[in-house]
């Protein structure tokens, strides 16, 4: 690691960066405070090479944000509907020994699982419009290995 003259690291401490163009988007302005806070939580997990593997459960969000699980689930749905996030792998706890939370992708960045380019779908969102965003990814594979992106599914449940 490089250091300056005083021996301090040139590396910035961990932080979440929200650009002006994102904050000025109609989609961001339409989000509830809970969805905005959830976006910050998801973005805080992004380390530059794990987009598509951002794991955050409804229970974790409920505890972190001090909201009900219903409110947390609605915030996830809102981020998907506005084009900020997509599901890469749908979590599953029913009938599974290795139940996992859903794995998310921020559409602002390339997906490190599938290699998809950033769609920034939220920039196309308009009040009253329905985006064609992928609301749900594939289920967790039985082997627990991460695979590639699959086609669209039907549910918006987080």
N, C-alpha and C positions, 0 to 999 in steps of 0.2 A: 504494500500500500504506500502510495506517495504521501510525503509530508511536506508542509511549507517550512519556512525559515524557523518558525517557533516550535516545530515538531508536531503541529496539529494536523490531523487528517484532512485531506481535501474532499473526502467523501461527505456528502450531506447526510444528516441524520434521517432515519425513516420518516416519511411524511406522505400525505395524500394530496395530490395536486388536482384541482378542479379548474380547468381552463375557462376563460371568459366566453369563448364561443359555445361551450357546453352549457354554461349558466344562462346564456342569452337565448338558448333554444326554447321553442314553444313547449316542447315536451317537458323540459326541466321545470319551466314555470308552472306547468299543470300538475306536477307531482305533489302529493301530500307531504307534509314534513316527515312522516314515518318512512315513506318510500325514499326520500332524499337521504335520511339517516342510514337506511339500509344500503343504499348505493355507496355511501362513504365506508361502511363496514366491509362491503365486498371489495371495494377498490383498495382498502388497506391490506387485504390479503394478497393482492396482485404484486408479484415480485419481479415482473419482466419476462418470466418464462413459464408461468403456471396458469395462463389464461385458458379456461376450459377445465381446470382442476380446482376451481375455487369452491371449497366445501363450507357451506354454512347452512345449518338446519333451522327450521322454524323455532324449535325449542331454544337454540342458542341465541337467535335474534330476539326472541321474547324475553329472555333473561338479560341480555346485553342492553336492550333498549327500554326495559321495564314496561313492556306492553303485553297484551294478551296474545296467545298463539293465533287467534283469529286475525288480530290486527297485523301480526307479523306475516301471516299467509297472504293477506290482502296486499301488503307492501310488495311482496315477491311478485304477485300477479300484476300489480301496477307497473313495476319495472319491466316486466316482459311485454305488457300491452303497449307501453310507450317506446319500446325498442331499445332499452338500455342493457338488458340482459337476455340471455338464452340459456335453456337447459341443455347440457351436453350429455349427462347421464342422470336419469331419473333415479332418485333414492328409493329404497324399498326396505321396509321393516317387517312387513307381514310375511310370516312363514319362512323367514331367512335367518340363519344363525349369524351371518356377518352383515346384518342390516347397516346400511350406510345412508348418509344424507345426500341430497342432490348435489351434483357438481355443476357449477355455473360458469358462464363465459360472459365477459364484458364485451359488448359489440364495438366499443371504442378501440379495441386492440385486436391484432390477429389472434386466432385461436391456435394455441400450442398443441392441441390434441389433433384437430382435423387439418390444420394448415390453412383454414379459411381466412381470407383477408378481412380486415375490419369493415363491417357493414355500416356502422354508425346510423342504424335504422332510426334512431331517435331524431335525427336531423330531418327526416321526411315526415315525421309525425305532425299531424294538424288536429286541432279540436274537432271532434266528431268523426275523425277518420279511423279506420280499422287497419292496422298494419298487418302485413303478412309476415309476421315473425314466427319463428319456430318456437311454439310455447312449451314443447316437451321433447326431450331427447329419448334415447333408448333406455331400457331398464339396466340395472347393474348386472353384468354378466355373472353366471354362476361361478366362474373361476375367480372372480374378483379382479380380473385384469382390465385395464383401460383399453378400449378399442377406438374405432373411428366414429365420427358423427353419423347418425342415421337420419332417415327422412322424418317428416313432420308427424306429430301425433295429435291427439284430440284434446287432452285435458290441459287446464291451466293451473292445476293444483301444484303447490310447492311442497 
